[in-house]
Amino acid sequence: MSEAPPDDPIIANAPPPLAAPEATLPKAAWWAAAALLVICVLALAFAWMAQQRVGLLQQELVKRQQDNQGQVVEARMLAKQAQEGMRDAAAKVALLEARVAEVALQRGQLEELIQSLSRSRDENVLVDIDAAIRVALQQTAITGTAEPLVATLRQADERLARYNQPRLEGVRRAIARDLDRVKSVSVADLPTLSIKLDEAVRLVDELPLLSVAEPRRGASAPASSRQFQRSAPVDSGASASSWGKVWNEAWSGVSDRVWTEVKSLVRVTRIDHPEAMLLAPEQAYFVRENLKLRLLNARLAILSRQFDTAQSDLQACLATLERYFDRSSRRLALANDLVRQVAAQARHASVPRPDDTLAALSAASAGR
């Protein structure tokens, strides 16, 4: 085959190429075609990826646009609520301003009231102390004790000390004088008197009656017998010269016991009231019970502050103890002493009135 001459003059004037195989030119075309194909494929791939990315961007833009629209709607609602809140706040502020003005007016009135109270503070203190003292006087009259009046006078003195007003020093001095006079009054201790009467009631069953003879044993006879019993085992091994002494001691102990028994058969007692010896056993029971009832009545009268009734019952109890019971008994002496102590202390003591304090309060209230 003969090749046609090239139309290009450059190619025509070019030196003739080197001899090459026939397949070189088609391979280059194939490589170029392959490269072009790869480039086309890559271009298609990039185009497809760009298309996908554009689609995603469009979706994202649509989504954001929808979110923005929702936020805009929500912002409008919030703005509307804010406007309504501002209107409510403005109404509340107006209401608060009105109330502040009202409070300011009340404050002014309160300040005027406080000033008026401060001007009459002295008079109020004096009136309160006077009323408290009069109430304490009533409580003292009801209870029969000076404790309410003493406590009230102390509180009044402490209140005036805290108040520290020079023109009320006269009132404090009067309170001090009345407090000393009230404290100096001895008032009956009712719980102690009640305990003493209870003890006397307990001793009634143990008191010996004159009509009932009780055995009286001396302490010498048992002591001598015990001494004989202790000395017998010790002297059993003594010498024959000490037997006479042992027999003398034994005989002395026996004679002392016999003489003690003989003396116990006879009792000499002075009786001022013969009818006390004629009490039968059942009458002795009623005497004891009557004495207990008298003591209990005296106890109730003392607790109810009926001292005259208590005195009559206590005197009757003393007369019964002196008439029917043995005066030589220690228990009778103890019971008699308890009843006498109660009779001496169960007296009505009048609590003095705090006239100096009341007069000083009246003078201070009058401005003198």
C-alpha positions in Angstrom: 0.0 0.0 0.0 1.2 3.5 -0.8 0.5 6.3 1.5 -0.9 9.6 0.1 1.3 12.6 0.4 0.4 14.8 3.3 -1.5 17.9 2.6 0.2 19.9 5.3 3.3 21.7 4.0 5.0 21.4 7.4 4.5 17.8 7.4 5.6 17.7 3.8 8.8 19.5 4.5 9.5 17.5 7.6 12.1 15.0 7.5 10.8 11.5 7.1 10.0 9.8 10.4 11.9 6.9 11.6 10.7 3.6 10.7 8.2 2.3 13.3 5.9 -0.6 13.5 2.4 -0.3 12.2 0.7 -0.7 15.5 2.2 2.4 17.4 -0.4 4.9 16.2 -3.5 2.9 17.1 -2.3 2.2 20.6 -1.9 5.9 21.3 -5.4 6.4 20.1 -6.6 3.6 22.3 -4.9 5.2 25.3 -6.3 8.6 24.5 -9.8 7.1 24.1 -9.4 5.3 27.4 -8.2 8.4 29.2 -11.1 10.3 27.7 -13.5 7.7 28.8 -12.0 7.8 32.4 -12.3 11.5 32.3 -15.9 11.3 31.1 -16.7 8.7 33.8 -15.0 10.9 36.5 -16.9 14.0 35.2 -20.2 12.0 35.3 -19.4 10.9 38.9 -18.5 14.4 40.0 -21.6 15.7 38.3 -23.7 13.1 40.0 -22.1 13.9 43.4 -22.6 17.6 42.8 -26.2 16.9 41.9 -26.6 14.9 45.2 -25.0 17.6 47.2 -27.2 20.3 45.6 -30.2 18.1 46.4 -29.1 17.8 50.0 -28.5 21.5 50.2 -31.9 22.2 48.8 -33.5 19.9 51.4 -31.4 21.5 54.2 -32.5 24.9 53.0 -36.1 23.9 52.9 -35.8 22.4 56.4 -34.2 25.5 57.7 -36.8 27.7 56.1 -39.5 25.7 57.8 -37.7 25.9 61.1 -37.3 29.7 60.6 -40.9 30.0 59.9 -41.8 28.1 63.1 -39.4 30.3 65.1 -40.9 33.4 63.5 -44.3 32.2 64.6 -43.1 31.4 68.1 -41.3 34.8 68.2 -44.5 36.5 67.3 -46.4 34.6 70.0 -43.6 35.5 72.6 -43.7 39.1 71.5 -47.5 39.1 71.9 -47.1 37.5 75.4 -44.4 40.0 76.2 -46.7 42.8 75.2 -49.5 41.4 77.4 -47.0 40.9 80.3 -45.9 44.5 79.9 -49.5 45.7 80.1 -50.1 43.5 83.2 -46.8 44.8 84.7 -47.8 48.4 84.0 -51.2 47.7 85.7 -49.4 46.1 88.7 -46.9 49.0 88.8 -49.8 51.4 88.9 -51.5 49.4 91.6 -48.2 49.3 93.6 -47.8 53.0 93.3 -51.3 53.5 94.7 -50.5 51.1 97.5 -47.2 52.8 98.2 -49.0 56.1 98.5 -51.5 54.5 100.8 -48.7 53.0 102.9 -47.0 56.3 103.0 -50.2 57.8 104.3 -50.6 55.1 106.9 -46.9 55.5 107.9 -47.5 59.2 108.5 -50.5 58.4 110.7 -48.6 55.7 112.5 -45.8 58.1 113.2 -48.2 60.5 114.7 -49.7 57.8 116.8 -46.3 56.7 118.0 -45.5 60.2 118.9 -48.7 60.5 120.9 -48.0 57.2 122.6 -44.5 58.3 123.5 -45.9 61.4 125.1 -48.2 59.3 127.2 -45.8 56.5 127.9 -45.2 57.4 131.5 -48.9 57.5 132.2 -49.4 54.1 130.5 -46.6 52.6 132.6 -48.1 54.0 135.8 -51.6 52.7 134.9 -50.3 49.2 134.1 -48.4 49.0 137.4 -51.4 50.2 139.4 -53.7 47.7 137.7 -51.2 44.8 138.2 -50.9 45.7 142.0 -54.7 45.8 142.4 -55.0 42.4 140.7 -52.3 41.0 142.9 -54.2 42.3 146.0 -57.2 40.3 144.9 -55.2 37.2 144.3 -53.6 37.6 147.8 -57.0 37.9 149.4 -58.2 34.8 147.6 -55.2 32.5 148.1 -54.2 33.8 151.6 -50.6 34.0 150.6 -48.3 37.0 149.9 -46.6 35.5 146.9 -48.7 37.2 144.2 -48.2 40.6 145.7 -44.5 40.1 146.2 -44.0 38.9 142.6 -46.0 41.9 141.3 -44.0 44.4 143.3 -40.7 42.9 142.1 -41.9 43.0 138.5 -42.9 46.7 138.9 -39.6 47.6 140.3 -37.7 45.8 137.5 -39.9 47.5 134.9 -39.2 50.9 136.4 -35.5 50.1 136.6 -35.4 49.4 132.8 -37.5 52.5 132.1 -35.0 54.6 134.0 -37.1 57.7 134.4 -35.8 60.1 137.1 -39.2 61.4 138.0 -40.4 57.9 138.9 -37.7 57.2 141.5 -40.2 58.1 144.2 -42.4 55.3 143.0 -39.5 52.9 143.2 -38.7 53.9 146.7 -42.3 53.3 147.7 -42.3 49.9 146.1 -39.1 49.0 148.0 -40.8 50.0 151.3 -44.0 48.0 150.6 -42.0 45.0 149.4 -40.1 44.9 152.7 -43.3 45.2 154.7 -45.0 42.4 152.8 -41.9 40.1 153.1 -41.8 40.6 156.8 -45.3 39.1 157.3 -45.0 35.4 158.2 -47.7 33.4 156.4 -48.5 29.8 157.4 -46.8 27.1 155.4 -49.8 25.1 154.5 -48.0 22.0 153.0 -45.8 21.7 156.1 -48.8 21.9 158.4 -50.6 19.3 156.4 -47.6 16.9 156.5 -47.4 17.3 160.3 -51.1 16.5 160.7 -50.7 13.4 158.5 -47.9 12.2 160.7 -50.1 12.8 163.8 -52.9 10.8 162.2 -50.4 8.0 161.6 -49.3 7.9 165.2 -52.9 7.7 166.6 -53.0 3.9 166.2 -49.7 3.5 168.1 -50.6 5.6 171.1 -51.1 3.7 174.4 -54.4 4.3 176.2 -54.7 4.6 180.0 -57.4 2.0 180.1 -55.1 -0.7 178.4 -52.2 -1.9 180.5 -49.1 -2.5 178.6 -46.1 -4.6 179.9 -43.1 -2.6 180.8 -39.8 -4.5 180.8 -36.6 -3.1 182.2 -33.4 -3.4 180.4 -31.4 -4.6 183.4 -32.9 -8.1 183.8 -32.3 -9.2 180.2 -28.9 -7.7 180.3 -28.0 -9.7 183.5 -29.5 -12.9 182.0 -27.5 -12.4 178.8 -24.4 -11.7 180.9 -25.0 -15.0 182.8 -25.5 -16.9 179.6 -22.3 -15.5 178.2 -20.3 -16.1 181.3 -21.5 -19.7 182.0 -19.5 -21.4 179.2 -16.4 -19.3 180.0 -16.5 -20.1 183.8 -17.2 -23.8 183.3 -13.5 -24.6 183.1 -12.5 -22.3 186.0 -11.0 -23.5 189.2 -13.0 -24.7 192.2 -12.3 -21.4 194.0 -14.5 -19.4 191.5 -17.6 -21.6 191.8 -18.9 -19.4 194.7 -18.7 -16.3 192.5 -20.5 -18.0 189.7 -23.3 -19.1 191.9 -23.6 -15.6 193.4 -23.9 -14.1 189.9 -26.5 -16.6 188.9 -28.5 -16.0 192.0 -28.3 -12.3 191.5 -29.6 -12.6 187.9 -32.5 -14.8 189.0 -33.5 -12.5 191.8 -33.4 -9.5 189.5 -35.7 -11.1 187.0 -38.1 -12.2 189.7 -38.2 -8.7 191.2 -38.8 -7.2 187.7 -41.8 -9.5 187.1 -43.1 -8.6 190.6 -42.9 -4.9 189.8 -44.7 -5.3 186.5 -47.7 -6.7 188.3 -48.3 -3.3 189.9 -48.5 0.0 188.0 -48.9 3.4 189.7 -50.3 6.1 187.3 -51.7 9.5 188.0 -55.1 9.9 186.3 -56.7 13.3 186.3 -59.8 12.1 184.6 -61.2 8.8 186.1 -63.5 8.1 183.2 -60.4 7.4 181.0 -59.9 4.2 182.9 -63.5 3.0 182.3 -63.2 2.8 178.5 -64.2 -0.5 177.1 -62.2 -2.0 174.2 -64.8 -1.0 171.6 -65.0 2.5 173.0 -61.2 2.8 172.8 -61.6 2.1 169.0 -64.1 4.9 168.7 -61.8 7.3 170.7 -59.0 6.7 168.2 -61.2 7.1 165.2 -62.8 10.2 166.6 -59.3 11.6 167.1 -58.4 10.8 163.6 -61.5 12.5 162.2 -60.7 15.6 164.3 -57.2 15.8 162.9 -58.4 15.3 159.3 -61.1 18.0 159.8 -58.3 20.3 161.1 -56.2 19.5 158.0 -59.1 20.3 155.6 -59.9 23.5 157.5 -56.2 24.6 157.2 -56.1 23.8 153.5 -59.3 25.9 153.0 -57.8 28.6 155.2 -60.5 28.4 157.9 -58.1 28.8 160.7 -60.8 29.3 163.4 -62.3 25.9 162.7 -58.9 24.4 162.6 -58.0 25.8 166.0 -61.2 24.4 167.6 -60.5 21.0 166.2 -56.8 21.1 167.2 -57.8 22.1 170.8 -60.2 19.2 171.0 -57.5 16.8 169.8 -55.1 18.1 172.5 -57.8 17.6 175.1 -58.4 14.0 173.9 -54.7 13.2 173.9 -54.3 14.6 177.5 -57.4 12.7 178.8 -57.4 9.2 177.3 -53.7 8.4 176.5 -50.7 7.6 178.6 -48.6 10.8 179.1 -45.4 8.8 179.8 -45.3 7.4 176.2 -42.8 9.0 173.9 -45.2 8.5 170.9 -47.8 10.5 172.8 -45.3 13.3 173.4 -44.3 13.3 169.7 -48.0 13.5 168.6 -48.8 16.1 171.2 -45.8 18.2 170.0 -46.9 17.9 166.4 -50.5 19.1 167.1 -49.2 22.0 169.3 -46.9 23.1 166.5 -49.7 23.1 164.0 -52.0 25.0 166.4 -49.2 27.6 167.0 -48.6 28.1 163.2 -52.2 27.9 161.9 -52.9 31.6 162.3 -54.5 34.0 159.9 -51.9 36.6 158.9 -53.2 39.7 157.2 -51.0 40.8 154.3 -50.4 44.6 154.5 -51.7 46.7 151.6 -49.1 48.6 149.4 -50.6 52.0 150.3 -47.3 53.8 149.8 -46.9 52.5 146.3 -50.5 53.3 145.3 -50.1 56.8 146.7 -46.8 57.3 144.8 -48.5 56.1 141.6 -51.4 58.5 142.0 -49.0 61.4 142.7 -46.9 60.5 139.6 -49.9 60.2 137.4 -51.1 63.6 138.6 -47.8 65.2 137.7 -46.6 66.0 141.2 
